[in-house]
C-alpha cells in the first residue's frame, strides 16, 4: 500500500485553465472570505437589533424575537441552505423568483448562501448581545434614563457601547464560526475553499495534498483573525472588567 | 406552481425507516463515543504530564479550527488508507459511509465535548481532590468516584445541548452521499422533482425534534440544578 505524494501538483494547471491549482485554491479562499464578510455584516446588523429588542421588556416583541431565535436555531444549517436555495425563490412572486434563479454564477449561489448564513449567525449574535446587555449593572440604564435620555439614546450612547466592548471575545469566535460555516455553501454550488479542494481532488486524484492545503489555509486564516482580534480586544478592553464575559462553556460550533 | 404533498405520504417509510434510523443511530453512537473520548481528552489536557496536555490541546484546537465538511471529506478518504495501514493490506480497505461518518463525528465532536468536560472538571473545587487524596484514593479513584460524576452532573445540560447540535450536524453526511434523513429526503426530492415539498418537510421534522429536545433539556436543567 503506497500513496503517491506529489506536491508539484499545485504548480500544475487546473482543468478550467484559469491558472495553477494553487491559484485555484486561493481563489476559493477569496470566495470564502467574501461570503463570510457579507454574511457577518448581515448577522451583526440583525443580531444587534434582535438582541436589543429582547431586552426592552415588551412581552409581545420578546415573544416574536424568541420565535425568530428558535426557528433558526432548531433547523440544521444545511437544511436552511437548501430552503434558501431551492424553496425561497419558489415562494416569491414568479418574476422575482426567476430573477434570483437566473443570476449568473457564482451570484446565484452566493446570494442564498449569504442570506442563509447571515440569518443563522444573527441568532447567535443576538444571544451574545442580549446576555451582554443583561449582564450590565441595572444602574446604567436607570442613570441613562434619569439624565433625560430617551430609551433609544440610552441604548445608543450608554448600553450598547459598553456591551460591544464586553462581548468582543465571544463575537470573535462567532466570526470564526461564520468562516467555517461558509463551507456548507459548496452544497449549493458555491466554489469556495472546501468546494475547490474537493474539485481539485476529483480532477487530479491527489486527495491528501488538496485537503492538506485547504486545512493549512483554514488554520492560517484562523490564526490571522485570532491575532488581529486579540489586538483589538486589548485595545478596547474595559478597565475594571476581568477578561471576557463568556468563559462559561457554550455548546455549538 | 402546484404543490404535491402526497409525495411525503408515498416516501414516509423510506424517510423514517431508513433515513431517520441512520441519523439517530449515528447521533447516539457518536455522542457516546464523543463524550468518552472527550472526557479522556479533557483529563489529558488537564494532566501535569506536558506531552499529554500538549497533544490534547493541539488536537482540540485543530478540530475546532476546521469546518466539519472538510473533516468529513478528510476521513472519508483517509480511513480506508489508515485501515489498510493498520491491517497491513496492500490496497485501501473498503469502509462504508456509516462507519466513516461514525469515526468522523466521534473524533470531531470529541474536541467539543472535551472543552465542555474540561470546564466541568474545573468547576469542582480543588479541595475535593485534596480530600480524595487525603482519604487514600489514587488518581483513577479520585477522578471516577469524586470529580467526574459531579462534573457530568454540572455539565449535563451543555452536553445535551451539544448533542442536539450533533444531531443537526449529522445532516452534513449529505456531502458523502449517505442516506441519512436529509439524504433520503433529498433523494426522493430529486427523484420526484419535489424539492420544495421535501425540503420544507425535512426542515419541519428537524424543527419539531430539536425544539422538543431543547425544551426537555431546559426542564432537566431546572430540575438538576444544584442549589448552592
Interface residues (C-beta under 8 A of the other chain):
Chain A: X1 X3 X70 X71 X73 X74 X75 X76 X77 X78 X79 X80 X82 X83 X86 X87 X90 X176 X180 X181 X182 X183 X184 X186 X187 X194 X197 X198 X201 X207 X208 X211 X214 X215 X218 X219 X222 X248 X249 X250 X251 X252 X253
Chain B: X1 X62 X64 X65 X66 X67 X68 X69 X70 X73 X74 X77 X78 X81 X84 X85 X89 X90 X91 X92 X112 X115 X116 X118 X119 X120 X155 X158 X161 X162 X164 X165 X168 X169 X171 X172 X174 X175 X182 X186 X195 X196 X199 X200 X202 X203 X206 X207 X210 X211 X214
